[in-house]
Amino acid sequence: MAVADTRAAAPDSRLPTPGSRQFRVCADPNNLPFSNAKGEGFENKIAELLAGDLRATLRYTWQPQRRGFVRTTLNAGACDVIMGVPSGYDPVRTTRPYYRSTYVFVYRQGGVRVTSLADTVLRRLRIGIHVVGDDYQNPPPAQALAARGIIDNVVGYSIYGDYSEPNPPARLIEAVARGDVDVAIAWGPLAGYFAKRQRVPLAVVPVPPASDVSGQRWTFSIAMGVRRRDQALAAELDRLLAQEREGIQRILTDYGVPLVSGGERGTEAPSDGARDRRIRRRLPGLGQGWR
């Protein structure tokens, strides 16, 4: 059972004394490279940056990103902001995007080389992907591979994993380093961060093109989410995201996030119900049923 726990982030000399404005963020306490309870994720660093600009004290409500996350945190009033949601994600009002990234191939350097889903070598390799449930239907890699008849050699790694261990989604990248699978197809920010932390060198290669013949998209613009009625807060965050664009880009680069151009200009088209369901299936985290 997910239990919310509100704790203060590490003190920042730029922030005022407690009792003034608070920048309240809901986040997962065990989900690097995005966030953790120690404030070590890149979303933590971006939140600290914006809190400083707001002259606000950064406060977190910690809860694993599981089914009902938006409903039991943001919409329940436990916080005012969720970091890292796809632009146009319908349950919330999204800010302007602050980065755009892509799914990637991950494989051991010096061995197999994969640059496209059209590579015939994929039919004989062990391919690791993240899955949400037992049906393997949610993430875009599963659907794109299935559309090509590549099924029997696919190995699923739960996006939930064992939450008693640090950063459960990292098991997929570790499986590539160990040789349990030959190649993984993973969301770029997670792959780029953990690939650099393995004992063997791993290649991280964007999946081309931005969209696939199977109908899957590989690139997504990422924004912050606030309650739909909080128009003023969204506008304030939009201004700060534009102001801190260079600083945010440096943070993302330091964490190995594969960046795709065009992710910081405006937002993607507003989502209808069907498009919103497709978005939730395509990204780790949102694919877990955040509503």
N, C-alpha and C positions, 0 to 999 in steps of 0.2 A: 504494500500500500504506500502511495506517495504521500509524504508528510511535509507540509510547508514549514520552513524555518527561516525567520528573518534575522539577518546578521548585518553588521556594518562592514563595509569594505575597509581595506587598509587605509589609515589616515593619509591625507594628501595635504601638503603645506599650502596648496592653493585654495583649499576649501575653508569656509567659515566655521565658526564654532557650532556645535550641535544646538538645535533648537530653531535654526533658520530654515530656509527652503531645503527640501529633500528631493533628490532625483531617485525615484523608486523603480527598480528594475527587477523583473522576474527572470530567473535563469536556472539552468541545470547546474548542480554543484559537482558534476562528475562527467564532463563532456568536452575535454580538450580536443582540438585546439580552440574551441569556441568559448567555453567558460568552465570555471570550477570554483569551489568554495575558497580557494586560496587566492583568487584573483589573477590566475596565471594565463587565462585565455585571451585571445585577441579581442573578443567582444568585451571582456572585462576592461582591457586597456582603452578601448574606444569609449566605453561608458565613463571611465575616469576622466578622459579628456573632455567630454561634453559636460560632465558634472563640474569640472573646474571652470569652464566657460560660463556656466549658469550660476556660479558661486553657490553651489548647492552641495549638501552632504549626500554622498552616494550610499544608498541602502538597497540591499538585496532581499528578495523573497526567493528562497531556494526550493526548487521542486523538480524532480526528474521530468523530462519532456516525454510524457506519456499521454494516453487518451484523456481528453478533458483538460489539457494544460491551459488553454486560453480561457475556458469557462471558469476554472477554479482559481486562477491567478489574476489576470488582467481584468476580466469581466466581473470578478468577485470583489474588485477593489483592493486586492493585495499589493498591487503595484500600478504604475502608470505607463510603463514601457516594456516591450519585449524586443530584444535584439535579434537580428538575423532572420527576418521573415521575407519570403519572396515578394517582390513588388507586385501590388495588385491583389494580395491575399485577402479574400473577401471578409473573413470574420473580424478584421481589424481595419483601422484607417492606417495606411502605410505612408511613411515619409518618402522623400526622394531617395532613390537608391544611393548607397555609398560604396558599393562595389559590384562587379559582375564576374562570375566565375563559371567554371565548366566541369563536367565529368572528365575523368582522365583514365588512361591505361597506366598500370603500375606493374613493372616487371624487373627482374634482376638484370643489372647491366652485364654485358658480355655474353648473354645467352640469347633467348628468343627475343625477337624484335617485332612489335605490333604497332602499327600506325593507323589502322582503319578497321572498322567492323567488316569490311569486305575482304580482309586478309584471310586466305584459305587456311592458314596455319591455325586459326582459332578452332577449327573443327576437330583438331587432335590435341589441343591443350586443355589442361585443367584450368577453368576460369572461375575465379572467386568473385562473388557479388554480395552486396548487402540485401537482406530480405526482411520483410516486416512480419509476415506470417508463413504458414506452411505451404501456401499456394504459389509463392514466388511471383505474385501478380503485380506487386506495387511498384518497384523501382524501374526506371527506364532501361537499365541494362538487361534486366530479365525479359522485358517485352521485346526489345530490339533483337536480342539473341534468339528468342523463340520464333520471331518472325522469319528468321533465317534458318530455322530448323536445328539450331544449336541448343540442345537441352540436356542430353545425357551426361555431358562433360562439364556441366555447370555445378559449382559447389556454393551453397548458400550459407552466409554468416549472418546471424541475427543482429539487427541494428540495436536491439535491446541488450543482448549479451548477458553476462553475469555482472549485475550492478554492484556486487561486492568487490569487484576488481576495478582498478582505475581505468576510466575511459573505454568502456566496452567496445565501441565501434572500431577501435584500433586493432582488434584481433584480425581483421581482414588484411591489413597491411603487413602485420607480423607474419601472417601465413605465407605471404609472398616471400618475405625475407628467409623464412625457414625452408622454403621449397615445398610446402604443402600444396600450393597451387602455383601454376606457371605465370599467370597474369591475373590481375584484379582490375575491375572497372569500378571506380569509386568517385564520390563527390570530391572535387579538387581541393578545397581547403583542408579537409581531413587527410587526404592522401599526401598533399605536399608537406604537411607538418610532420606526419609520422614516418614518411619515407626517409627524411633526413636524420631520423633517430634510430635507424636500424644498423646492425653491425655489418651488413653488406650493402654496397651501393645499389640503389634502386633508381630506375628511370621513371619519370613522371611525364606522360605525353598526353596532351589534350585529345579528346575524341573528336574527330572531324566528321562532318561539318557541324554547324550550330544546331541543325535539326537533321533528322534521320529519315530515310525512305520508309521506315516503319511507322513514321508519325511521331516519334519521340523527339523531344528537345533535350539538348545537352547543356546549354548555357542559360543562366538565370541571373537576373538583377536582384540584389539583396538590399532590403530596407529595414527600418524599424517599424514596429507596430504599436499603435496607441488605440484607446477606445474610439469607436467611430464618432462619438460626440465631441472628442477632444481636438477640435479643429485648431484652436489656438496653440496647443502644445505641439501639434504636428508642424505648424508653420514655424514655430520657434526652433524646433529641431531641424527643419529644412534649412533655415538660415545658418545654423551652426555647422551642419554637415557640409554646406558649401564653403563656409569659412575655414573649416579644418580639413579640407580635402587633402592637402599635401601631407599633413600629419597622419591622417587615417591611412593613406596609401603607404606611408613608411611602416606603420604597424603591420599592415597586411603583408607587405614584402618581407618583413622580418620573420613572419610566421610561415613563410613559404606558400602563401595563397596564390594559386595560378590566376592571374587577372586577365580579363578579356575587356577590350576597349568598348566604350559606349555605355557602361553600367551606371554612370553618375549623372546622366542627363535626363531629367524628367522621370516619369514612371512608365511602366508598361500599361497596356490598355486595361481598363477596369475589368474585373472578372465577373462572369455570370456563374451560376451554380455549377454547371458542368465543367467549366474551365477551372474553377476553384478546386473541384475534386481531383482534376488532373494534376494541378500544382501540388496538392497535398501528397499525391502518390509519388511524385518525382524526386522529392528532396528528403534525405535523411533528416529526421526530426519532424518535419511537417508530415511526412509519410506515416508517422506513428499515430496520427489521429489527434492532433493538437486541440481541436475544437473543444 
